[in-house]
Amino acid sequence: VVSVTHTTSPLEPGTTETFSVVVRNNGPNGAQDPIMTFLLYDLDFTMASYSGDSDWTSYSSGGTFVRKGNMPNGTEETITFSVFIPSDASFQ
């Protein structure tokens, strides 16, 4: 992961928050079926929507994405997704 961008700060319970994650393969070879997992520690959240390179698929509601096939060396791709933060969420 190269960078993570979040459009609002801080996270607010009961809202839908959008994140963009840039993933890069630094090589030296292609990466077959790479996986990217996004975690918000101590928080259960629900995936609300996803967009990005068509080779990436949201694998679960918990923020795991899988790229089908080879991600060539030097490739950089962006995954954008929204998550619903439960209204009873508390942050420590």
N, C-alpha and C positions, 0 to 999 in steps of 0.2 A: 504494500500500500504506500503510495506516494503522498497523498493528502486526503484529509476529510474536511468537508465544508458543511457547516450547519447554518441555516438561514436566520434563525432566531436564537437568542440567548437571554436568560437561561431557559432550560426546558421547563415547560409549564404543564402540570397535570391537567388532563381532560382535553388536550389539544393534539392536532396532527402536526408532526415536525418533519421537515424535509432535510435529507442529507445527500451529499454527493461524495463519492469515494473514487479516487483515481488509483488504478491498479497498473503496475508496470512490471514486465518481465525483464530483469536485468541480465538474463542469460547465465551462462554462455550459450545455452541451447533453448529450444522451444520448451514450453511447459505443457504437458498433456493433461487436460481436464483440471485446471487449477481451481482451488476453492478459496473463497473469501468469506469470512464470518465476521459480522458486525455485532458487537456486544455492548449493551448498556448495562453495566454491572448493577446488581441488586435491583433490577427492574424487569418485570415482565411486560412485553409490548407486543402489539399486533401489527404485522405488515399491512399497510393501507394501500400502497401502490408501488410500482416499479417501472423504471424505464432505463434504457441504456443500450449498449451494443447488443445486437440480436443474438450473439453467441452466448451471452450470460443469461442464466435462468435462476429465478428465486426458488431455492430448494425447499425452504420451510418458512413458516411464519416467524421463526426466531432469528432471522437475519442472515441465513447462510445462502450464498450464491455460488453456483457452479458454472464454469465456462466449458461448454461442450467443444471438444476437439483441442487442437494445438493452439497455444498462444505463442506466436513467434517471438524470438529474442528481439528486444528493443521495442516491443509493442507497448503502448500506453492506452488504456481504455477507461471510460468513466461509467460508473453505475450510480444512478440517482434513484432514491426511494424515499417513501414517506412511511412513518410509523405512528401509530396511535398510542399516546401515553395515557394510561388509565387515570381516571379522575382521583383515585385513591392512592396514587403513586407518591412516595416520599423519597427524597434524595438525602443521602448522608454524606 
